[in-house]
Each structure stands twice: as C-alpha cells, then as structure tokens.
Amino acid sequence: MDPILIVGLVLFGGFVFGEIVSKFSLPKVTGYLLAGVLLNPTVFNFIPKEAVNHTNLITNISLAFITFSIGGTLVYSQLKSLGKSILYITIFEAEFALIALTAGFLVISPFMVHVQGGTWISVFIPFSLLMGCLGSPTDPSPMLAVSHQYKAKGPVTSAILSVGALDDVTGIINYSVIVVIAQAFVLHKVFSASTTILKPLLQISGSLLMGIIFGFLFILITWFIRKEKEGVFIVLVFGLLSLCTGLANLLGVDELLATMTMGIVVTNFHPKSDLIFKMLERYTEELIFVLFFTISGMILDFSVLLKSLPLVFFFIIFRLAGKFTGTYVGGSISHAPAKVKKYTVGGLIPLGGIVVGLALLMKQDPAFDKFSDIILSVIIGSTILHEFIGPISGKWAIKAAEETGKAG
C-alpha cells in the first residue's frame, strides 16, 4: 500500500474517532487509540504489517515532542508557589505505585506470564520492575478537561493538576534507572556498583547535561536570529529535538529525559517561552497526538492482549493501591488538608501519554524481546480502561471535595 495513503488513513481516522469520543465526554486520546485498533493489521488486514513495523521514526519524534512539552510545564516560580505538600504527594504516590506494582507482579508473574524458558532472573524480575516503573506516571490531560468542564477550583483540584504534571518527571527518571537494572538481569550481567548505581547515574547526568546544552542552544539561536515568526520557532524546536534525541541515542543516554530537560530550560530561561509553548499547543500538539496514539493502537498484538487481560486487571488494582497509599502518606507527612489527602487520588487514575511512549521505547530494546509484547499489550489495554475510568473518578473527587463551579 502507498505510504502516503497510510499516513492519510492514520491522520483522518484518528481525527474522526477523536471527535466522536469527545462527544461522549471522553478524552480524544481514547478515540485515537480506537482508530489505531481498527487500522491494526491483525483486525482487518487492510494495512500491511510491514508498514506498521516501520513507524519507529514517527513515534520517537512524537515522544521527543511530548516530553519537551512536559518539561515546558515545570516553571520554577509556579512550582515554588505550590508548597511542599505537592512535592511530597508526587514522590510518594509515584514511588508507592512502582513498589506496589513490582511486588504484586513478582507474586503473580510466575503463574501468569508464560514465556518459553522464562526464569526469575531472565523474565519475572525484570518484567515486574518494568511494569512497576510504567505505573508511576499519571496522564494529566483528562483531569485538565474535567476541571475546565466543571469550573473546578480549590486545593484538591490544584493538587490533582500539579501532581499529574510532576509525576511524569518522576516516571521518566524511574524508567531511566529501572531499564538499566532490568537489562542487567536479562543479559545476565554481574551486579556491581558500576552496573546498579554508577551507570544509571551517568545516564541520568548525561541526559540532563545534553538537555541543558540543547535548551540553551535553542535560546542562543533564537536570540541571534531575532525572528519572532512562529514558523521559525516550530522549525527550530523540531530540528533541535530531533538532534537531541538522535545524539542521546548515539551516546547511550536517555533521550526522553534529555528532551524533557530541554523543555525545562526553555520554559524557565527563554523570554518568549509562554509564546513558544502556546504556539506548539495551538499548531502541532493535536497532529502529534493523533499520529502517536493511532500508531500505538496499530502496533498492538491482539493475540497477546487477549491472553494478557488478567494482567491488565491486576495492573489496575496494584497501581490504584500504590497511588492511594502514597497520596495519603505524602499528604500526612506534609500536613496537607484532609480533603487533599482523601480525594486527590481520584484524579490520579488516568494513564496514557508518556506511559505508552515508554512502553513503545521498551519494545524497541532487543533485551526485552521475550516479554515486550506482553508489556505493551497490558499498558495499552490499561490505558484504554483508565481513560474511561479516570474522568469519572476525577469528577467524583472534585464534586466530593465541593470544588465544582456553576457548570458542576
């Protein structure tokens, strides 16, 4: 099939289904995923599987944009004004979710993950660690839509939106560390200080340094050429993001952390940062999201997904238990208001965005070939269910906290 026709089907199909589900008050990302499912070669065999297998370039560039945008939300002055309770809740709910998922899958994976020749060292431990790190982030976009719809204002709404944005950062850092440890298990590397501590630290440090360099390079170039045309900003952002991602991959550092750091530098030091990120949101965000999530649905292996449905159920339960416990502990330690401790977790249910991207990136790593399809199926299956459950639980949280406005 002609590649241009495939791109047209992806864009148009994703757009149409995104508009359809939005009429039912569901996030557009759910529609994009459903469109990808219908275009999946294992469903209708309309698009060749070979074409789907060559979409890494699009997904990697899309991921660079998404992580850059996440970095753009981390403005120091705003974070400083949020108070320590947000930081404590973010750290505890993200890390407790990681611990709950890892411990839970360590118990059930030997009975439910069927991989030929699978052992604790080669499969079950790395599989559980990877599932854990993928459960820590939250997708903030559904709750942003819900809060706007119901004109919600108050400490619970503020906590939900702030934590939802911040724990994507925690999730990316968790991923950077856990992937190195999981690779050591799968590849039977001897554990030492260099493999378990030094290598992750070097990767994270290298990623941060690269992001800082490219962030200030972007600022320097825009200052030097002194052009404020939006087209110039768009070209520079995607050009430098591609260079940053490619160079990070070449040097063996984490490309997602590098591009996110680039976004942090730009949003905090560029005098036109507000204009740049609003321009990207206005002109390119929906295009990127349609491509990324529709392709994610097209990659899904349904034969693996059907076998993985019980794992999807346990993933949701373990993650919810970790999020609830971590939110309450973090709120208690920081002496957050009672409503924040009690209801914030209701808005931290949505899963998607960066988590799907991390799972796709994991699938590209040959070290995880034995079980990467299972992980991707569990994550996409969980994402679809979470995107249905998340807005409902978020609406309950802000209504129970009595923070809805007139539209509520």
N, C-alpha and C positions, 0 to 999 in steps of 0.2 A: 504494500500500500504506500502511496505517496506520503512522504514525511510531513509535507505542508498540510495535507488533508488531516493527518493525525493530530497535528497541533491545533487545527481549526476545531476538530471534534472535542478535544480536551478543553479548550477555552470556552467554546459555545455551550457544551454540555455542562461544564462546571458552573458557568454563569447562570444558566437556566435553572438548574436544580438548587443553586444557592438562593435565587429569588423565590422559588417555590416554597422551600422550607421556612424562609423568613416570614412568609405569610402566616405560618403557624407558630410564630414567636420562637422559633428555634434558630440557633446560630448558623450563619451561612456556611461555616466550615463543615457542618453535618451534610449539607447539600452537595458540597464539593466532593466529599468522601463517597456519597451515594452515587454521584455521577461516575466517579472512578470505578466503583464496583460494577456498574452497568457496562462500562467500557473494558472491564477486565477480560483478558483473552480466555480465561477459564470459565467465563459465564456465557458469552455469546460467540467467542472466537471470531470476532469481527476485525479486531486489531491484532496483527501478528505479535506473538510473544517476544520475538527477536527485537521488535521496535521498543517494547516496554523495557527490555533488559538494557537498553542503551540510553537511559534517561538520567544517569548519574550527574551529568553536567548541569542539567536544569535544576535538579534537587539540591546540588551543592551550592550553586549560585543563590537559589532561593533561601537556603539555610543561612548563608552569609548575610543576606538582607534582613532576615528575621532576627538574627542575633544582634546585628547592628542596631536595629530598631529597639530591641530590648535594652541595649546599652543606653540608647537615647532617652529612656525613661528615668535613668538614675542620675538626677540632678542633685548635686551635693546639698544645696541650700534647702531643697524640699525634703530630702532625707533627714537632714539635721532637725527640721521642724517637726518631724513625725514622732520623735521621742523614742526612748529605749524599748518600750513595750513592743513596738513593731519589729524591731531587730530581734528581740528575744523570741517572739512568736514565730517569726520567719525561720530562724535557725532550728528551733525545737520541732516545729511541725514538719519541716523538710527532713531533718535527720531521723526523727522518730518514724516517719513513713519509710525511709530507707531501711531502718533497723527491723521494723515490723514485717516488711515485705521479704527482706533477706532471710530472717529467721523462719517466717512462715513457709517460704519456698524450700528452704533447707529440709523442712519436715516432710513436705508433700511431693517434692520433685522426684525422689527415687521411685515413687509409686505412680506418678502421672506423666513424667517426661520420658518417653520411650525413644532412646537413641541407641543405635547399634553400637555395642562395645562401650557404652557410657559408664563412667566410673565417677566417684566422688570428686577426684582431682580434675579430671578432664571435662566433666559435664556439670554435675549437680552443684558444686560450689560456685564455679564461675557463672553459671546460669542464674543462680539465686542472687548473687551480687549484682549482676546486670539488671535483673528485674527490680531489685531494690533501688538502684540509682535512677531508674526510669520512672519511679513512682513519686519522687520528691517534688518535682515542679508542679505548678498549677497554671492552667490557661486563664489569664485574667480577662480576656475579651468577652466571654459570655456574661460575666458579672458586671462589666462596664456597661453593656447593653441593658441589662436588667435594672441597674441603678439609674440609668437615664430614663428608662421607660416609666419607672415608679417614682421618679424625682426624689430618690433616697438621699438623705443627709444625716450624718451622725457618726459617733465613734465606731460603731460596728461596720458601717459602710466604708468608712475611711480605712479601717484596719483590713478589711477584705481586699480592697483595691490595692493598697500598699503592699501587703504581704504577697498577693498574687503576682505582682510585678517583681518583687525582690527575690522570691524563691526560685524563679527561673535562673537567676545568677547562681544561687546555691546548687541548683540541679546541674548546671553546666560544670561547676567545679567538682561536684560529686562524680559526674561522668568522667571527667579527665583523670581523676585518681583511680576510680574503680576499674576502668578499662585496662589500665596498666597492670593492676593486680590480677584481673581476670585473665589477661594474656599470659601472665606468668604461670598460672595454674594450667591453662590449656596447653601451652608449649613446653610444660614440664621444666621450667627454669628453676634453678636453685634459689631459694629465698635468701636474700641478704639485705643489708641496709641500702645498698645501691639500687636494688630492684623494687623494694617495697616502700622506701622513703625518698631516696635521692632522685631516682628517675622521675616520679610524679612531680616532685618539687621543681626539678629542672624544666619539665614540660610546661608546668604552670607559669614559672618565671619567664621562660622563653615566649610563651603565648602573650603574657602581659606586656613584655618588652616590645614584641612585634606590633601589638595593637596600639601601644603608645606612639611608636615610631610612625605608623601609617596615619594615626589620628592627627598628629602634629604636621605630618606631610600634607594632609588634606587642608589644614588650616593655612599652612605656608603658601600652598599653590593658589588657593582662593584669594589670599591677601595680595599675592604678587600680580595675578592677572586682573584683579579688581573688577570682575564682572559679576553682577548680581542676577544674571538671567537664570531662570530655573532650569533650562536645558543644560547649562554648564554644570550646575550642581549635580544633576542626575547623572550625567556622563562621568563626572569625577567620582561620585560615590560608588557607582557600579564598577568603574575601572579599578579604583584602588581596593575595593572589596575583593575583586577577582584576583588582583595581585597579592593581597594579603593572604587570602585563602590558599592560593597555589604555592606561595613561598612557605607558608606554615606547613603545608602537607609535604613539601620537598625537604624541609628541615626536621620533620618529625615532631613538631609541636602541635598543640590542639588548635585547629583552625577556628572553631566556634568561639572559644574563649578569646582568641586574638581579635576576631571581628567584633565581638561584644565590647572588648576593651576600647577598640577604635571608636565605637559609638559613644562610650562614656567620655572619652577625651573630647570628641567633637561637641557633645551636648554641654559640657562644662567649660570649655575654653573658646569655642568659636562664637564671635559676636553675633552671628546670624543663625545660631543653632535652632532657635524656635522656628524660623522661616524654613530651614532645611528639612527638619523632621515633619513639619506640617505639609510641606510640598511633596515629600516622599509618600506620606499617608494619602494625600489627595490624588496623586497621579500614578503611583506604581504599586501601592500596597495590595489592592484587590487583584491586580494582574498576577502578582507573585503568589498570593494565597490560592487563587484558582488553579494555577499551574501546579503548585506544590502538593496541595491536598488531593486534587483529582488524580495526579500521577500516583500518590500514595495508595489510593484505592485500587488503581490498576495493577499495582505490584503485588497486592495481597494474594496469597495462595489459599484458595478456599478449602482444599483438601486438608490442609494443615489447620485452618481456622476451625473447621467443624470438630476436629479432634481436640482443639485447644479451648473449647467453650468452658469446660470446668475450670481451667486455669484462669480464664477471664473472670469468672465468678470469684475465685479466691483472691485474685489480684485486687479487685474492687474492695472486698472485705478487709484484707490486710492493710491496704492503703488508707481506708477510712479509719481503721483503728489507730494507725500511726498518726494520722492528721489530727484526729480528735484528742488523743493523749498529749501530743506535742503542743497543740494550741493551748490546752488547759494548763500544762506545766509552764510553758513560756509566759502565759498571761499571769499565772500565780507568782512566779519569780519576779516579774517586773511590776507587780501590783497593778495590773490593768483593771479597768472597771469590770464588774461582774457580768454585764451583758456582753462585753468583748470576749471574755473567757468562755462564755456559754454559747454564743451564737456565731462567732466568726468562722468556725469550721464549716458552717453551712454554705459559705461562699467559696470554700477552697476545694470543692469537689471537682470542677471541670478539669479535664485532662486533654491535652492536644498540643497543637503548635510545635513547640520546641521538642516535646517528647517524641512525636512521630519522626521528627528530623533526626534525633539522636538514634532512634531505632533503625532508621534507614542508613545512617552512617555506620552503625554497628554491623549491618548486613553486608556492607562493602568490605569488612575486615575478614580476610580468609581464616583467621584464627578461630572465628566463631561460626564457621560454615555448618557445623553439626547441628546447631540449635538456633541459628539466627532467624530462620523462617518461623519457628515457633514463637520467638520473642516478638517479631514484627506482627504476627497474627494476633497475639494476646494484646499488644499495645493498640493496634487499630481497632480491634473488637472492643476493648475497654474504652477507647476514645469515643467511639460512636455511642456507647451506652452512657458514658459520663457526660457527653454533650446533651443528651436528653435529660439526665437526672440533675446535672449541675444547675441549670437555670431555675428548675423547680425548687431545689433545696436552697438556692440563693435567695429566691423570692420569699421563701418561708423565713429565712434568717432575718432579713431586713424588716419583714412585717412583724415577726415575733419581738424584735428589738424596738418596734414602734418608730421606725425611721422613714416610713414612706410618706411622700407628699400628697398633693391633691389627686394625682393620677393613680395613686395606690388604692 
